[in-house]
Amino acid sequence: MGWRQDKLFCSKYINIIKYILLAFLISLAGNLGAYFYITGVLESTSDIRAKMEAQAKEYEKTIMRYEATIKANDELIAKQQQKIEDLETVVASIRAANEGKGQTVIETFVGKVTAYTPYAESTGKSPGHPAFGITKSGWRVGQGTCAVDTRYWPMGTVFYIEGYGFCVAADTGGAIKGRNRFDAYIAIPGNEELSVKVARQWGVRNVKVHVLYVPR
């Protein structure tokens, strides 16, 4: 009997030890699972933070690009404004130089108006060519310059073309033939592709042309 009781006693405590070990293993597994879960969450949070920082940098770059575009547009507007002021000075000079030699003409008719740029598509010349941007009159081409048929309109004639604005006859063109035929300069300085696009958008227009001044 004593031996059997010892055996039962040992068996009982062995089972208890098994249960304790099992509980320990279950607890360990749970702790490991929690550890790996927390580690995964931290890694995921780190990834999210890195992505957010990368997006913030991209936003900063986008803002910088927008600011650069705005600055470039402001500079372009300033240049165009300067060209307008220069044109007004040219017109004033023409009027002063021809005072007493010309006549103010109040005449309006419908003209066929196209658009041209200083680039090869219109003039056959590219930047770097010695005659690039130089009109038949010798003036440098600019907003408010137009090509005419000099058999009808002498250089220095001042027009107002509806939809375009003031225009001074300063150039000629092979296709510009006739009293009502005009080719108005349209271009974005320094941008050939955009200049050609804008000129093409103008296309061919039949609009009113007001003759303001014709030098003799």
MDTraj code that builds the backbone (N, CA, C; nanometers):
import mdtraj as md
import numpy as np

residues = "MET GLY TRP ARG GLN ASP LYS LEU PHE CYS SER LYS TYR ILE ASN ILE ILE LYS TYR ILE LEU LEU ALA PHE LEU ILE SER LEU ALA GLY ASN LEU GLY ALA TYR PHE TYR ILE THR GLY VAL LEU GLU SER THR SER ASP ILE ARG ALA LYS MET GLU ALA GLN ALA LYS GLU TYR GLU LYS THR ILE MET ARG TYR GLU ALA THR ILE LYS ALA ASN ASP GLU LEU ILE ALA LYS GLN GLN GLN LYS ILE GLU ASP LEU GLU THR VAL VAL ALA SER ILE ARG ALA ALA ASN GLU GLY LYS GLY GLN THR VAL ILE GLU THR PHE VAL GLY LYS VAL THR ALA TYR THR PRO TYR ALA GLU SER THR GLY LYS SER PRO GLY HIS PRO ALA PHE GLY ILE THR LYS SER GLY TRP ARG VAL GLY GLN GLY THR CYS ALA VAL ASP THR ARG TYR TRP PRO MET GLY THR VAL PHE TYR ILE GLU GLY TYR GLY PHE CYS VAL ALA ALA ASP THR GLY GLY ALA ILE LYS GLY ARG ASN ARG PHE ASP ALA TYR ILE ALA ILE PRO GLY ASN GLU GLU LEU SER VAL LYS VAL ALA ARG GLN TRP GLY VAL ARG ASN VAL LYS VAL HIS VAL LEU TYR VAL PRO ARG".split()
xyz = np.array([
    [0.0834, -0.1208, 0.0000],
    [0.0000, 0.0000, 0.0000],
    [0.0866, 0.1255, 0.0000],
    [0.1944, 0.1210, 0.0800],
    [0.2820, 0.2395, 0.0865],
    [0.3404, 0.2764, -0.0482],
    [0.3787, 0.1778, -0.1198],
    [0.4389, 0.2035, -0.2529],
    [0.3389, 0.2634, -0.3484],
    [0.2166, 0.2093, -0.3422],
    [0.1108, 0.2620, -0.4305],
    [0.0765, 0.4066, -0.3965],
    [0.0722, 0.4329, -0.2680],
    [0.0419, 0.5716, -0.2270],
    [0.1515, 0.6674, -0.2745],
    [0.2776, 0.6258, -0.2629],
    [0.3875, 0.7098, -0.3119],
    [0.3756, 0.7338, -0.4618],
    [0.3347, 0.6310, -0.5316],
    [0.3216, 0.6429, -0.6768],
    [0.2100, 0.7385, -0.7136],
    [0.0993, 0.7257, -0.6408],
    [-0.0139, 0.8157, -0.6664],
    [0.0242, 0.9600, -0.6329],
    [0.0978, 0.9721, -0.5217],
    [0.1411, 1.1052, -0.4794],
    [0.2305, 1.1699, -0.5859],
    [0.3263, 1.0927, -0.6373],
    [0.4178, 1.1421, -0.7415],
    [0.3408, 1.1753, -0.8688],
    [0.2507, 1.0868, -0.9027],
    [0.1719, 1.1084, -1.0245],
    [0.0900, 1.2360, -1.0133],
    [0.0339, 1.2593, -0.8943],
    [-0.0478, 1.3787, -0.8703],
    [0.0347, 1.5059, -0.8890],
    [0.1554, 1.5064, -0.8282],
    [0.2395, 1.6267, -0.8379],
    [0.2985, 1.6449, -0.9763],
    [0.3205, 1.5340, -1.0436],
    [0.3683, 1.5449, -1.1833],
    [0.2625, 1.6118, -1.2698],
    [0.1366, 1.5725, -1.2451],
    [0.0265, 1.6347, -1.3204],
    [0.0155, 1.7837, -1.2890],
    [0.0369, 1.8161, -1.1617],
    [0.0317, 1.9579, -1.1223],
    [0.1410, 2.0368, -1.1928],
    [0.2625, 1.9738, -1.1947],
    [0.3756, 2.0392, -1.2624],
    [0.3469, 2.0564, -1.4113],
    [0.2832, 1.9561, -1.4690],
    [0.2462, 1.9658, -1.6110],
    [0.1520, 2.0839, -1.6337],
    [0.0516, 2.0944, -1.5434],
    [-0.0445, 2.2046, -1.5569],
    [0.0239, 2.3393, -1.5411],
    [0.1187, 2.3456, -1.4486],
    [0.1916, 2.4713, -1.4267],
    [0.2732, 2.5059, -1.5509],
    [0.3455, 2.4026, -1.6044],
    [0.4243, 2.4258, -1.7251],
    [0.3356, 2.4663, -1.8425],
    [0.2186, 2.4012, -1.8538],
    [0.1253, 2.4335, -1.9615],
    [0.0766, 2.5775, -1.9485],
    [0.0436, 2.6155, -1.8256],
    [-0.0019, 2.7532, -1.8010],
    [0.1089, 2.8526, -1.8337],
    [0.2328, 2.8150, -1.7958],
    [0.3466, 2.9021, -1.8240],
    [0.3677, 2.9183, -1.9742],
    [0.3570, 2.8054, -2.0450],
    [0.3747, 2.8098, -2.1900],
    [0.2649, 2.8925, -2.2566],
    [0.1425, 2.8773, -2.2073],
    [0.0306, 2.9557, -2.2624],
    [0.0529, 3.1043, -2.2381],
    [0.0980, 3.1351, -2.1154],
    [0.1254, 3.2758, -2.0807],
    [0.2384, 3.3302, -2.1662],
    [0.3445, 3.2469, -2.1841],
    [0.4579, 3.2885, -2.2658],
    [0.4149, 3.3134, -2.4099],
    [0.3322, 3.2219, -2.4604],
    [0.2837, 3.2379, -2.5981],
    [0.2030, 3.3655, -2.6115],
    [0.1189, 3.3912, -2.5106],
    [0.0398, 3.5142, -2.5132],
    [0.1275, 3.6372, -2.5098],
    [0.2298, 3.6349, -2.4237],
    [0.3210, 3.7495, -2.4148],
    [0.3989, 3.7702, -2.5441],
    [0.4437, 3.6576, -2.6035],
    [0.5146, 3.6681, -2.7309],
    [0.4240, 3.7249, -2.8402],
    [0.2999, 3.6773, -2.8401],
    [0.2036, 3.7289, -2.9386],
    [0.1830, 3.8782, -2.9210],
    [0.1674, 3.9192, -2.7947],
    [0.1503, 4.0628, -2.7674],
    [0.2741, 4.1403, -2.8105],
    [0.3920, 4.0832, -2.7836],
    [0.5172, 4.1498, -2.8210],
    [0.5244, 4.1704, -2.9718],
    [0.4959, 4.0601, -3.0454],
    [0.5033, 4.0709, -3.1907],
    [0.3957, 4.1647, -3.2447],
    [0.2789, 4.1641, -3.1819],
    [0.1709, 4.2532, -3.2250],
    [0.2113, 4.3994, -3.2054],
    [0.2636, 4.4275, -3.0850],
    [0.3058, 4.5652, -3.0540],
    [0.4200, 4.6083, -3.1459],
    [0.5152, 4.5139, -3.1670],
    [0.6268, 4.5441, -3.2570],
    [0.5755, 4.5761, -3.3976],
    [0.4780, 4.4975, -3.4446],
    [0.4187, 4.5211, -3.5763],
    [0.3489, 4.6554, -3.5835],
    [0.2756, 4.6891, -3.4763],
    [0.2066, 4.8179, -3.4730],
    [0.3070, 4.9321, -3.4787],
    [0.4171, 4.9181, -3.4001],
    [0.5199, 5.0226, -3.3981],
    [0.5846, 5.0376, -3.5356],
    [0.6140, 4.9208, -3.5995],
    [0.6733, 4.9268, -3.7326],
    [0.5768, 4.9902, -3.8319],
    [0.4472, 4.9544, -3.8193],
    [0.3465, 5.0111, -3.9073],
    [0.3356, 5.1614, -3.8861],
    [0.3378, 5.2037, -3.7604],
    [0.3330, 5.3469, -3.7282],
    [0.4544, 5.4186, -3.7851],
    [0.5697, 5.3540, -3.7755],
    [0.6917, 5.4128, -3.8307],
    [0.6813, 5.4294, -3.9814],
    [0.6249, 5.3263, -4.0483],
    [0.6067, 5.3339, -4.1933],
    [0.5117, 5.4479, -4.2300],
    [0.4024, 5.4594, -4.1540],
    [0.3053, 5.5654, -4.1807],
    [0.3701, 5.7022, -4.1632],
    [0.4507, 5.7162, -4.0561],
    [0.5181, 5.8431, -4.0301],
    [0.6142, 5.8771, -4.1455],
    [0.6857, 5.7745, -4.1926],
    [0.7807, 5.7961, -4.3029],
    [0.7069, 5.8385, -4.4300],
    [0.5909, 5.7749, -4.4564],
    [0.5128, 5.8096, -4.5746],
    [0.4593, 5.9520, -4.5635],
    [0.4127, 5.9885, -4.4438],
    [0.3609, 6.1234, -4.4228],
    [0.4707, 6.2284, -4.4419],
    [0.5903, 6.1967, -4.3920],
    [0.7024, 6.2894, -4.4094],
    [0.7385, 6.3034, -4.5574],
    [0.7341, 6.1896, -4.6309],
    [0.7635, 6.1940, -4.7746],
    [0.6586, 6.2763, -4.8483],
    [0.5300, 6.2593, -4.8102],
    [0.4236, 6.3366, -4.8727],
    [0.4397, 6.4852, -4.8428],
    [0.4788, 6.5163, -4.7190],
    [0.4991, 6.6564, -4.6808],
    [0.6091, 6.7193, -4.7667],
    [0.7161, 6.6428, -4.7915],
    [0.8247, 6.6932, -4.8753],
    [0.7763, 6.7164, -5.0191],
    [0.6925, 6.6238, -5.0687],
    [0.6388, 6.6402, -5.2036],
    [0.5500, 6.7637, -5.2115],
    [0.4686, 6.7858, -5.1070],
    [0.3836, 6.9048, -5.1035],
    [0.4686, 7.0312, -5.1046],
    [0.5785, 7.0287, -5.0305],
    [0.6683, 7.1446, -5.0269],
    [0.7269, 7.1711, -5.1661],
    [0.7653, 7.0637, -5.2347],
    [0.8187, 7.0782, -5.3697],
    [0.7126, 7.1349, -5.4637],
    [0.5873, 7.0856, -5.4500],
    [0.4784, 7.1345, -5.5342],
    [0.4542, 7.2827, -5.5101],
    [0.4545, 7.3222, -5.3836],
    [0.4350, 7.4637, -5.3493],
    [0.5468, 7.5481, -5.4084],
    [0.6698, 7.4978, -5.4000],
    [0.7834, 7.5708, -5.4564],
    [0.7691, 7.5863, -5.6074],
    [0.7183, 7.4791, -5.6747],
    [0.6975, 7.4875, -5.8189],
    [0.5908, 7.5916, -5.8521],
    [0.4816, 7.5914, -5.7739],
    [0.3759, 7.6900, -5.7958],
    [0.4284, 7.8315, -5.7758],
    [0.5073, 7.8494, -5.6705],
    [0.5630, 7.9824, -5.6427],
    [0.6551, 8.0263, -5.7569],
    [0.7342, 7.9309, -5.8098],
    [0.8233, 7.9632, -5.9223],
    [0.7422, 8.0004, -6.0463],
    [0.6292, 7.9268, -6.0690],
    [0.5436, 7.9567, -6.1841],
    [0.4817, 8.0951, -6.1704],
    [0.4332, 8.1260, -6.0496],
    [0.3738, 8.2574, -6.0250],
    [0.4769, 8.3677, -6.0488],
    [0.5994, 8.3446, -6.0003],
    [0.7055, 8.4433, -6.0183],
    [0.7359, 8.4625, -6.1665],
    [0.7425, 8.3497, -6.2408],
    [0.7707, 8.3577, -6.3844],
    [0.6592, 8.4331, -6.4570],
    [0.5323, 8.4063, -6.4178],
    [0.4199, 8.4763, -6.4797],
    [0.4245, 8.6256, -6.4500],
    [0.4594, 8.6583, -6.3257],
    [0.4714, 8.7998, -6.2890],
    [0.5790, 8.8682, -6.3734],
    [0.6913, 8.7984, -6.3923],
    [0.7991, 8.8541, -6.4736],
    [0.7545, 8.8705, -6.6193],
    [0.6768, 8.7718, -6.6683],
    [0.6277, 8.7784, -6.8054],
    [0.5321, 8.8968, -6.8221],
    [0.4431, 8.9145, -6.7244],
    [0.3493, 9.0267, -6.7289],
    [0.4257, 9.1590, -6.7282],
    [0.5286, 9.1652, -6.6444],
    [0.6096, 9.2880, -6.6375],
    [0.6766, 9.3156, -6.7720],
    [0.7281, 9.2097, -6.8365],
    [0.7928, 9.2262, -6.9667],
    [0.6919, 9.2724, -7.0722],
    [0.5718, 9.2121, -7.0693],
    [0.4692, 9.2510, -7.1656],
    [0.4279, 9.3966, -7.1437],
    [0.4165, 9.4351, -7.0169],
    [0.3827, 9.5728, -6.9860],
    [0.4904, 9.6682, -7.0370],
    [0.6158, 9.6268, -7.0216],
    [0.7264, 9.7084, -7.0713],
    [0.7205, 9.7200, -7.2226],
    [0.6843, 9.6089, -7.2900],
    [0.6732, 9.6124, -7.4358],
    [0.5626, 9.7094, -7.4791],
    [0.4522, 9.7084, -7.4037],
    [0.3425, 9.8002, -7.4352],
    [0.3890, 9.9446, -7.4198],
    [0.4607, 9.9694, -7.3110],
    [0.5128, 10.1045, -7.2885],
    [0.6128, 10.1443, -7.3975],
    [0.6958, 10.0469, -7.4376],
    [0.7916, 10.0743, -7.5454],
    [0.7187, 10.1056, -7.6759],
    [0.6108, 10.0294, -7.7018],
    [0.5332, 10.0513, -7.8234],
    [0.4691, 10.1897, -7.8226],
    [0.4156, 10.2277, -7.7067],
    [0.3565, 10.3609, -7.6963],
    [0.4604, 10.4693, -7.7238],
    [0.5833, 10.4452, -7.6778],
    [0.6923, 10.5398, -7.7043],
    [0.7234, 10.5461, -7.8530],
    [0.7237, 10.4276, -7.9184],
    [0.7501, 10.4222, -8.0629],
    [0.6417, 10.4978, -8.1389],
    [0.5163, 10.4736, -8.1018],
    [0.4059, 10.5418, -8.1690],
    [0.4176, 10.6924, -8.1525],
    [0.4503, 10.7351, -8.0291],
    [0.4662, 10.8788, -8.0029],
    [0.5798, 10.9357, -8.0872],
    [0.6890, 10.8574, -8.1003],
    [0.8028, 10.9034, -8.1807],
    [0.7644, 10.9147, -8.3275],
    [0.6875, 10.8165, -8.3754],
    [0.6430, 10.8191, -8.5151],
    [0.5574, 10.9419, -8.5413],
    [0.4651, 10.9659, -8.4501],
    [0.3773, 11.0814, -8.4652],
    [0.4582, 11.2119, -8.4658],
    [0.5553, 11.2191, -8.3711],
    [0.6362, 11.3407, -8.3616],
    [0.7223, 11.3600, -8.4858],
    [0.7831, 11.2494, -8.5344],
    [0.8714, 11.2572, -8.6502],
    [0.7961, 11.2927, -8.7773],
    [0.6697, 11.2518, -8.7843],
    [0.5923, 11.2733, -8.9054],
    [0.4911, 11.3868, -8.8920],
    [0.5036, 11.4611, -8.7851],
    [0.4108, 11.5719, -8.7650],
    [0.4235, 11.6713, -8.8806],
    [0.3121, 11.6975, -8.9425],
    [0.3121, 11.7881, -9.0574],
    [0.3398, 11.7169, -9.1878],
    [0.3767, 11.5888, -9.1799],
    [0.4086, 11.5141, -9.3028],
    [0.3047, 11.4056, -9.3300],
    [0.2183, 11.3828, -9.2348],
    [0.1199, 11.2770, -9.2518],
    [-0.0183, 11.3314, -9.2264],
    [-0.1127, 11.2439, -9.2217],
    [-0.2487, 11.2846, -9.1941],
    [-0.3168, 11.1804, -9.1076],
    [-0.4044, 11.2316, -9.0224],
    [-0.4823, 11.1397, -8.9402],
    [-0.5990, 11.0909, -9.0235],
    [-0.6107, 10.9593, -9.0331],
    [-0.7148, 10.9014, -9.1174],
    [-0.8159, 10.8308, -9.0290],
    [-0.9353, 10.8668, -9.0375],
    [-1.0421, 10.7984, -8.9659],
    [-1.1106, 10.7072, -9.0662],
    [-1.0701, 10.5847, -9.0637],
    [-1.1242, 10.4873, -9.1596],
    [-1.1359, 10.3517, -9.0904],
    [-1.2430, 10.2839, -9.1199],
    [-1.2660, 10.1514, -9.0620],
    [-1.3116, 10.0556, -9.1712],
    [-1.2544, 9.9385, -9.1724],
    [-1.2957, 9.8360, -9.2676],
    [-1.2689, 9.6984, -9.2060],
    [-1.3189, 9.5960, -9.2681],
    [-1.2957, 9.4598, -9.2205],
    [-1.1685, 9.4067, -9.2847],
    [-1.0738, 9.3664, -9.2001],
    [-0.9476, 9.3144, -9.2503],
    [-0.9328, 9.1655, -9.2207],
    [-0.8527, 9.1001, -9.3014],
    [-0.8203, 8.9595, -9.2792],
    [-0.6890, 8.9549, -9.2014],
    [-0.6961, 8.9110, -9.0762],
    [-0.5813, 8.9195, -8.9863],
    [-0.5355, 8.7809, -8.9428],
    [-0.4090, 8.7516, -8.9656],
    [-0.3468, 8.6285, -8.9159],
    [-0.2453, 8.6684, -8.8089],
    [-0.1762, 8.5696, -8.7526],
    [-0.0781, 8.5969, -8.6476],
    [0.0538, 8.5280, -8.6800],
    [0.1624, 8.5919, -8.6398],
    [0.2936, 8.5313, -8.6628],
    [0.3834, 8.5500, -8.5416],
    [0.4881, 8.4683, -8.5352],
    [0.5870, 8.4729, -8.4277],
    [0.7239, 8.4997, -8.4911],
    [0.8282, 8.5233, -8.4108],
    [0.9606, 8.5446, -8.4700],
    [1.0320, 8.4144, -8.5048],
    [0.9671, 8.3023, -8.4744],
    [1.0347, 8.1727, -8.4877],
    [1.0267, 8.1165, -8.6305],
    [1.0963, 8.0053, -8.6500],
    [1.1160, 7.9487, -8.7838],
    [0.9854, 7.9192, -8.8560],
    [0.8831, 7.8775, -8.7828],
    [0.7570, 7.8423, -8.8480],
    [0.6995, 7.9605, -8.9259],
    [0.7190, 8.0821, -8.8732],
    [0.6647, 8.2019, -8.9376],
    [0.7669, 8.2741, -9.0242],
    [0.8917, 8.2814, -8.9764],
    [0.9912, 8.3649, -9.0441],
    [1.1054, 8.2872, -9.1088],
    [1.1160, 8.1574, -9.0752],
    [1.2288, 8.0792, -9.1266],
    [1.3569, 8.1039, -9.0507],
    [1.3482, 8.1794, -8.9405],
    [1.4679, 8.2111, -8.8602],
    [1.4512, 8.1571, -8.7195],
    [1.5611, 8.1178, -8.6590],
    [1.5614, 8.0654, -8.5232],
    [1.6500, 8.1523, -8.4345],
    [1.6338, 8.1441, -8.3033],
    [1.7210, 8.2214, -8.2139],
    [1.8679, 8.1937, -8.2455],
    [1.9459, 8.2957, -8.2518],
    [2.0867, 8.2817, -8.2894],
    [2.1134, 8.3338, -8.4290],
    [2.0090, 8.3364, -8.5123],
    [2.0224, 8.3931, -8.6463],
    [2.0404, 8.5445, -8.6324],
    [2.1315, 8.6050, -8.7077],
    [2.1576, 8.7500, -8.6930],
    [2.0351, 8.8370, -8.7193],
    [1.9410, 8.7862, -8.7985],
    [1.8214, 8.8657, -8.8302],
    [1.6992, 8.8206, -8.7511],
    [1.7217, 8.7333, -8.6533],
    [1.6087, 8.6834, -8.5733],
    [1.5442, 8.7982, -8.4963],
    [1.4133, 8.8120, -8.5096],
    [1.3415, 8.9147, -8.4349],
    [1.3523, 9.0546, -8.4926],
    [1.4110, 9.0673, -8.6124],
    [1.4257, 9.1984, -8.6749],
    [1.3230, 9.2103, -8.7881],
    [1.2453, 9.3176, -8.7872],
    [1.1424, 9.3374, -8.8889],
    [1.2017, 9.3985, -9.0163],
    [1.1172, 9.4056, -9.1185],
    [1.1596, 9.4644, -9.2463],
    [1.1996, 9.6103, -9.2282],
    [1.1362, 9.6771, -9.1329],
    [1.1671, 9.8184, -9.1077],
    [1.2987, 9.8366, -9.0341],
    [1.3503, 9.7262, -8.9775],
    [1.4727, 9.7347, -8.8978],
    [1.4451, 9.7411, -8.7494],
    [1.3166, 9.7610, -8.7114],
    [1.2811, 9.7606, -8.5700],
    [1.2791, 9.6173, -8.5200],
    [1.3032, 9.6034, -8.3908],
    [1.2906, 9.4711, -8.3312],
    [1.1434, 9.4399, -8.3126],
    [1.1064, 9.3192, -8.3492],
    [0.9658, 9.2792, -8.3421],
    [0.9175, 9.2765, -8.1973],
    [0.7916, 9.3035, -8.1786],
    [0.7352, 9.3032, -8.0439],
    [0.5840, 9.3122, -8.0506],
    [0.5203, 9.2958, -7.9339],
    [0.3757, 9.3063, -7.9283],
    [0.3329, 9.4430, -7.9830],
    [0.2365, 9.4425, -8.0770],
    [0.1936, 9.5671, -8.1381],
    [0.2602, 9.5934, -8.2715],
    [0.3359, 9.4942, -8.3215],
    [0.3978, 9.5043, -8.4542],
    [0.3130, 9.4248, -8.5527],
    [0.2938, 9.4761, -8.6706],
    [0.2194, 9.3983, -8.7701],
    [0.2841, 9.4107, -8.9076],
    [0.2618, 9.3083, -8.9865],
    [0.3122, 9.3064, -9.1239],
    [0.1986, 9.3498, -9.2160],
    [0.2330, 9.4313, -9.3165],
    [0.1326, 9.4836, -9.4094],
    [0.1869, 9.4766, -9.5519],
    [0.1009, 9.5092, -9.6444],
    [0.1432, 9.5243, -9.7836],
    [0.1794, 9.6716, -9.8004],
    [0.3099, 9.6987, -9.8157],
    [0.3559, 9.8386, -9.8195],
    [0.3140, 9.9127, -9.9474],
    [0.2508, 9.8441, -10.0425],
    [0.1947, 9.9143, -10.1585],
    [0.0745, 9.9983, -10.1163],
    [0.0157, 9.9583, -10.0023],
    [-0.1028, 10.0285, -9.9529],
    [-0.0775, 10.1025, -9.8218],
    [0.0071, 10.0465, -9.7385],
    [0.0310, 10.1050, -9.6066],
    [0.1814, 10.1225, -9.5842],
    [0.2285, 10.2468, -9.5737],
    [0.3721, 10.2680, -9.5486],
    [0.4112, 10.2289, -9.4070],
    [0.5392, 10.2019, -9.3888],
    [0.5892, 10.1715, -9.2551],
    [0.5565, 10.2882, -9.1615],
    [0.5129, 10.2526, -9.0416],
    [0.4787, 10.3546, -8.9439],
    [0.3303, 10.3837, -8.9363],
    [0.2508, 10.3237, -9.0269],
    [0.1058, 10.3404, -9.0193],
    [0.0556, 10.2781, -8.8896],
    [-0.0345, 10.3478, -8.8244],
    [-0.0866, 10.2999, -8.6960],
    [-0.2304, 10.2538, -8.7133],
    [-0.2570, 10.1319, -8.6654],
    [-0.3914, 10.0739, -8.6727],
    [-0.4394, 10.0366, -8.5322],
    [-0.5699, 10.0160, -8.5250],
    [-0.6262, 9.9497, -8.4067],
    [-0.7050, 9.8314, -8.4592],
    [-0.6562, 9.7096, -8.4265],
    [-0.7206, 9.5871, -8.4727],
    [-0.8054, 9.5319, -8.3597],
    [-0.9337, 9.5201, -8.3818],
    [-1.0239, 9.4714, -8.2777],
    [-0.9893, 9.3271, -8.2414],
    [-0.9788, 9.3027, -8.1125],
    [-0.9414, 9.1700, -8.0637],
    [-0.7918, 9.1557, -8.0443],
    [-0.7152, 9.2538, -8.0960],
    [-0.5692, 9.2507, -8.0824],
    [-0.5172, 9.3744, -8.0095],
    [-0.5559, 9.4926, -8.0601],
    [-0.5104, 9.6161, -7.9982],
    [-0.4397, 9.7058, -8.0990],
    [-0.3616, 9.8010, -8.0474],
    [-0.2877, 9.8924, -8.1340],
    [-0.1774, 9.8169, -8.2079],
    [-0.1534, 9.8611, -8.3281],
    [-0.0570, 9.7908, -8.4129],
    [0.0119, 9.8912, -8.5044],
    [0.1449, 9.8789, -8.5180],
    [0.2236, 9.9666, -8.6048],
    [0.2794, 9.8848, -8.7203],
    [0.2588, 9.9331, -8.8415],
    [0.3124, 9.8643, -8.9593],
    [0.4650, 9.8744, -8.9566],
    [0.5302, 9.7598, -8.9427],
    [0.6760, 9.7594, -8.9321],
    [0.7381, 9.6422, -9.0060],
    [0.6544, 9.5567, -9.0675],
    [0.7073, 9.4350, -9.1280],
    [0.6281, 9.4020, -9.2533],
    [0.6797, 9.3065, -9.3301],
    [0.6109, 9.2579, -9.4495],
    [0.6130, 9.1059, -9.4462],
    [0.5416, 9.0448, -9.5372],
    [0.5395, 8.8989, -9.5441],
    [0.4995, 8.8534, -9.6836],
    [0.5512, 8.7388, -9.7249],
    [0.5236, 8.6894, -9.8594],
    [0.3757, 8.6679, -9.8864],
    [0.2996, 8.6306, -9.7812],
    [0.1571, 8.6033, -9.8001],
    [0.0699, 8.7237, -9.7683],
    [0.1316, 8.8332, -9.7282],
    [0.0553, 8.9518, -9.6901],
    [0.0415, 9.0418, -9.8121],
    [-0.0645, 9.0189, -9.8873],
    [-0.0893, 9.0929, -10.0106],
    [-0.2308, 9.1511, -10.0051],
    [-0.2395, 9.2812, -10.0301],
    [-0.3703, 9.3459, -10.0350],
    [-0.3865, 9.4516, -9.9275],
    [-0.4795, 9.5405, -9.9497],
    [-0.5013, 9.6532, -9.8595],
    [-0.5598, 9.6095, -9.7253],
    [-0.6353, 9.5015, -9.7262],
    [-0.7026, 9.4580, -9.6029],
    [-0.6382, 9.3344, -9.5412],
    [-0.5122, 9.3095, -9.5766],
    [-0.4422, 9.1891, -9.5267],
    [-0.3386, 9.2297, -9.4236],
    [-0.3437, 9.1651, -9.3044],
    [-0.2535, 9.1993, -9.1943],
    [-0.2039, 9.0720, -9.1251],
    [-0.0839, 9.0804, -9.0724],
    [-0.0261, 8.9703, -8.9947],
    [0.0247, 9.0315, -8.8638],
    [-0.0449, 9.0020, -8.7543],
    [-0.0132, 9.0639, -8.6249],
    [0.0820, 8.9753, -8.5452],
    [0.1784, 9.0390, -8.4819],
    [0.2778, 8.9650, -8.4021],
    [0.2158, 8.9203, -8.2705],
    [0.2276, 8.7908, -8.2430],
    [0.1833, 8.7337, -8.1158],
    [0.2891, 8.6335, -8.0717],
    [0.3442, 8.6514, -7.9525],
    [0.4458, 8.5566, -7.9048],
    [0.4626, 8.5689, -7.7547],
    [0.5077, 8.4593, -7.6948],
    [0.5457, 8.4562, -7.5536],
    [0.6979, 8.4579, -7.5506],
    [0.7591, 8.5642, -7.5027],
    [0.9061, 8.5760, -7.5085],
    [0.9787, 8.4548, -7.4511],
    [1.0711, 8.4009, -7.5293],
    [1.1536, 8.2900, -7.4826],
    [1.0877, 8.1539, -7.4856],
    [0.9643, 8.1449, -7.5353],
    [0.8940, 8.0159, -7.5351],
    [0.8387, 7.9904, -7.6749],
    [0.9156, 7.9192, -7.7559],
    [0.8765, 7.8963, -7.8950],
    [0.7497, 7.8120, -7.9048],
    [0.7442, 7.7029, -7.8288],
    [0.6306, 7.6117, -7.8380],
    [0.4993, 7.6828, -7.8037],
    [0.4997, 7.7577, -7.6929],
    [0.3787, 7.8267, -7.6509],
    [0.3442, 7.9404, -7.7465],
    [0.4459, 8.0068, -7.8003],
    [0.4226, 8.1157, -7.8960],
    [0.3512, 8.0638, -8.0211],
    [0.4010, 7.9519, -8.0740],
    [0.3394, 7.8926, -8.1931],
    [0.1963, 7.8500, -8.1627],
    [0.1754, 7.7953, -8.0429],
    [0.0420, 7.7515, -8.0042],
    [-0.0553, 7.8688, -7.9988],
    [-0.0116, 7.9793, -7.9384],
    [-0.0970, 8.0978, -7.9271],
    [-0.1279, 8.1553, -8.0652],
    [-0.0273, 8.1598, -8.1532],
    [-0.0479, 8.2125, -8.2880],
    [-0.1480, 8.1260, -8.3650],
    [-0.1370, 7.9949, -8.3487],
    [-0.2302, 7.9047, -8.4169],
    [-0.3713, 7.9204, -8.3627],
    [-0.3816, 7.9459, -8.2324],
    [-0.5137, 7.9663, -8.1731],
    [-0.5804, 8.0921, -8.2295],
    [-0.4991, 8.1917, -8.2633],
    [-0.5552, 8.3112, -8.3255],
    [-0.6144, 8.2748, -8.4611],
    [-0.5385, 8.1955, -8.5371],
    [-0.5864, 8.1487, -8.6666],
    [-0.5997, 8.2606, -8.7680],
    [-0.7102, 8.2592, -8.8434],
    [-0.7412, 8.3632, -8.9414],
    [-0.8711, 8.4292, -8.8972],
    [-0.8670, 8.5599, -8.8774],
    [-0.9860, 8.6303, -8.8290],
    [-1.0204, 8.7473, -8.9213],
    [-1.1470, 8.7611, -8.9475],
    [-1.1972, 8.8762, -9.0210],
    [-1.2559, 8.9726, -8.9183],
    [-1.1820, 9.0776, -8.8878],
    [-1.2207, 9.1705, -8.7817],
    [-1.2084, 9.3147, -8.8313],
    [-1.2682, 9.4039, -8.7559],
    [-1.2607, 9.5449, -8.7923],
    [-1.1209, 9.6008, -8.7670],
    [-1.0721, 9.6768, -8.8641],
    [-0.9430, 9.7437, -8.8532],
    [-0.9671, 9.8941, -8.8635],
    [-0.9188, 9.9677, -8.7661],
    [-0.9345, 10.1127, -8.7651],
    [-0.7988, 10.1753, -8.7995],
    [-0.7953, 10.2534, -8.9027],
    [-0.6707, 10.3215, -8.9409],
    [-0.6656, 10.4541, -8.8640],
    [-0.5600, 10.4723, -8.7869],
    [-0.5487, 10.5900, -8.7016],
    [-0.4500, 10.6923, -8.7539],
    [-0.3463, 10.6446, -8.8235],
    [-0.2432, 10.7378, -8.8680],
    [-0.1676, 10.6795, -8.9872],
    [-0.1495, 10.7604, -9.0895],
    [-0.0740, 10.7160, -9.2076],
    [0.0321, 10.8214, -9.2397],
    [0.1610, 10.7901, -9.2254],
    [0.2653, 10.8865, -9.2620],
    [0.2758, 10.9002, -9.4139],
    [0.3157, 11.0175, -9.4564],
    [0.3333, 11.0379, -9.6018],
    [0.4753, 11.0030, -9.6442],
])
top = md.Topology()
chain = top.add_chain()
for i, resn in enumerate(residues, 1):
    res = top.add_residue(resn, chain, resSeq=i)
    for name in ("N", "CA", "C"):
        top.add_atom(name, md.element.get_by_symbol(name[0]), res)
traj = md.Trajectory(xyz[None], top)
